[in-house]
């Protein structure tokens, strides 16, 4: 008898990539103009506590805003009916300081539907801009795409 074949786990594959660039000044103006209602609509309590503890809070808010946009774009939805602002929380690893995200509500359900294992993010700030990139990963095979159809009509013969 031959030994039973073991199935190898599927290799992780990216399902989507998203990027976003935010002008820090726009976020500063939004915070000054709308204050608490804006912050509560867009950022979870832990995010607000972290940003408010920084010397220049709006830069950190702008970075988290960019991450939320990038993650929603990586899911292919953008912020809206399928993924909301409070469905994505930007966290910081206490040891390394590396940013990561935790999904809640609709984003968590969408991730489960699509077999998402990981959401990787990168975040950077300058004085003027914040940029974020997100990659959504899955070990599940992506859905099959229908084969491309050839246009019907006369075929040309090679001459």
ChimeraX attribute file (.defattr): number of C-alpha atoms within 10 A of each C-alpha:
attribute: neighborCount
match mode: 1-to-1
recipient: residues
	/A:1	3
	/A:2	4
	/A:3	5
	/A:4	6
	/A:5	6
	/A:6	6
	/A:7	6
	/A:8	6
	/A:9	8
	/A:10	10
	/A:11	10
	/A:12	14
	/A:13	16
	/A:14	17
	/A:15	21
	/A:16	17
	/A:17	20
	/A:18	22
	/A:19	21
	/A:20	19
	/A:21	20
	/A:22	21
	/A:23	18
	/A:24	23
	/A:25	15
	/A:26	14
	/A:27	20
	/A:28	17
	/A:29	12
	/A:30	13
	/A:31	17
	/A:32	12
	/A:33	11
	/A:34	10
	/A:35	12
	/A:36	12
	/A:37	10
	/A:38	14
	/A:39	16
	/A:40	14
	/A:41	11
	/A:42	21
	/A:43	22
	/A:44	16
	/A:45	12
	/A:46	12
	/A:47	19
	/A:48	18
	/A:49	12
	/A:50	15
	/A:51	19
	/A:52	14
	/A:53	10
	/A:54	11
	/A:55	9
	/A:56	12
	/A:57	18
	/A:58	21
	/A:59	24
	/A:60	23
	/A:61	24
	/A:62	26
	/A:63	28
	/A:64	28
	/A:65	25
	/A:66	26
	/A:67	32
	/A:68	32
	/A:69	26
	/A:70	26
	/A:71	31
	/A:72	27
	/A:73	22
	/A:74	22
	/A:75	24
	/A:76	15
	/A:77	16
	/A:78	18
	/A:79	17
	/A:80	9
	/A:81	8
	/A:82	16
	/A:83	26
	/A:84	20
	/A:85	20
	/A:86	18
	/A:87	22
	/A:88	26
	/A:89	21
	/A:90	20
	/A:91	16
	/A:92	13
	/A:93	9
	/A:94	8
	/A:95	6
	/A:96	7
	/A:97	9
	/A:98	12
	/A:99	16
	/A:100	18
	/A:101	20
	/A:102	13
	/A:103	18
	/A:104	17
	/A:105	13
	/A:106	16
	/A:107	22
	/A:108	15
	/A:109	16
	/A:110	17
	/A:111	19
	/A:112	12
	/A:113	9
	/A:114	18
	/A:115	17
	/A:116	21
	/A:117	16
	/A:118	17
	/A:119	22
	/A:120	15
	/A:121	22
	/A:122	16
	/A:123	19
	/A:124	14
	/A:125	17
	/A:126	11
	/A:127	10
	/A:128	12
	/A:129	17
	/A:130	23
	/A:131	22
	/A:132	24
	/A:133	22
	/A:134	27
	/A:135	21
	/A:136	24
	/A:137	21
	/A:138	21
	/A:139	17
	/A:140	16
	/A:141	13
	/A:142	12
	/A:143	8
	/A:144	6
	/A:145	6
	/A:146	6
	/A:147	6
	/A:148	6
	/A:149	6
	/A:150	6
	/A:151	7
	/A:152	6
	/A:153	6
	/A:154	6
	/A:155	7
	/A:156	6
	/A:157	5
	/A:158	4
	/A:159	3
